[in-house]
Amino acid sequence: MLPTRHLEKYLEHVSPPLRDIVWEIRNIIVSIAPNATEVMHSKGMTYYHAERGGPVSAGICQIVIHTDHIRLAFIHGAFLPDPEGLLKGAPQYKKYIRIDSYEDANWDAIKDMIGASSCFDPRTLRVK
């Protein structure tokens, strides 16, 4: 993971309510995949297991920052269990959860989704 100060600097211009969502998602990712690789890009951050491949083959998720919401995107989202029906983005494989506010987010389901994505194997199309 990147040093906290780098992420703090990157998020300076993000509104505080959206920044809280980003930090909560990042905390969940760290708790599930502490050795994940974190990459900042122009629209947010990408997380993946570098020892298994790159952002696509070993992707966990992306945090995409919009002006009024956060999208938590999963490159293989179509293959992940989604009992709460949170994933959007049909008909493609990449799916996302739109998070408009911290208070309204289903954090338990989001944690489960990140956990499933962290264990997903695109070679077998199964969650390990």
N, C-alpha and C positions, 0 to 999 in steps of 0.2 A: 504494500500500500504506500501511497505517496505521503510525505510528511503533512501533518495537519495544516501547517502554516501555508503550504502551497494551495491547498483547497480553500482555506479561508480567504486568501488573496483572490483566487479565481471567483469566489462567490460574493465578493464585495458589492457587485452591482446587481445582485439578485435580491428581490424583495425578501424581507425577513420571514414572512409566512412560507414562501417557497423554499427558502434556505433551510428552515426547520424540517421540511419534508426530505430534502436532499440528505441532511445529516442523519435523520432517522433511517432512511434506506441504507446509507453507508454503514451505519452501526449494525444493522441486520446482516449485511453482507460480511462484515468483519467477523461477526459471531458465527456465521455459517462456513465461511471460506477465508480464514485469516491469512492464508498464503496467496490469495487471489492477486492477480496483476491489475492495477488500476491505471487507466490512461485518461488524461483530460483531452478533450477536443473542443471544437468551436461551439458545440451545442450541449455539452454535458460531459459525462464520464462513461467509460466502458470498463467492464470487469470480466476477466476470464482466467482460466487455469492454464498458465503458460507452459507448464510441464506436460500438458495434454495436447497443446496446439495453440492456435491463435484465437482472435476474437470471435470468429465464426465457428470453427470446429470445437472450440473449448469455451465458448461464450457462456457467461452466467447471466448478465443483464447489462442494460444501458440505462443511465439516468439522462433523460433528455429534458432540458430546461426550456420552457415556453414562457411567454410573458405573464400568462394567467394560470398556468398549471404545470405539473410535472408529468412526464410520461415515463413509466418504468417499462422498458421494452425487453423482450425476450426473443432472440434470433430464432429459436426453435419452439416458440410459444404454441404453435398448433399441436405439438406433441406432448404438451404438459397437462397434467390433471388440473381442471379448473372447476371444482364443484360449486364455487360461488358465482360463476359466470362473469368474472371480472375482465377477461381478456377481450380485446377488440382488435380489429384489423383484418377481417376476412377479405378475400379468400387466401391470402398469402400465408407463408409459414411464420413469418415474424409477426408477433402480436404484442400488444401493450396494455398496460393498465393506466388509465387516466386518473390522476390524483389532483383534485381541485383544492382540497384543504386538509390540513393535518387532522383535524377533528373528525372529518367524515371518512377518512381512509380506513379500510378494513385491514389493520396491521397484522392480525393473525393470519389472514389469507395471503397477504403479501409475503409474510415470512415463509409460509408453506410453499408459495410459488418460487421464491428465490431458492429455497432448499431443493425443490424438485429440479429446477434448472441447473443448479450446481452439480447435481448427480446425473444429469441427462447425458446419454451417450448417443451422438448422432449416427454412429456406425450401426447401432442396433435399433435405434429409434425407441429406446427404453430408458426409464429412470432407474438407475442402479440401486 
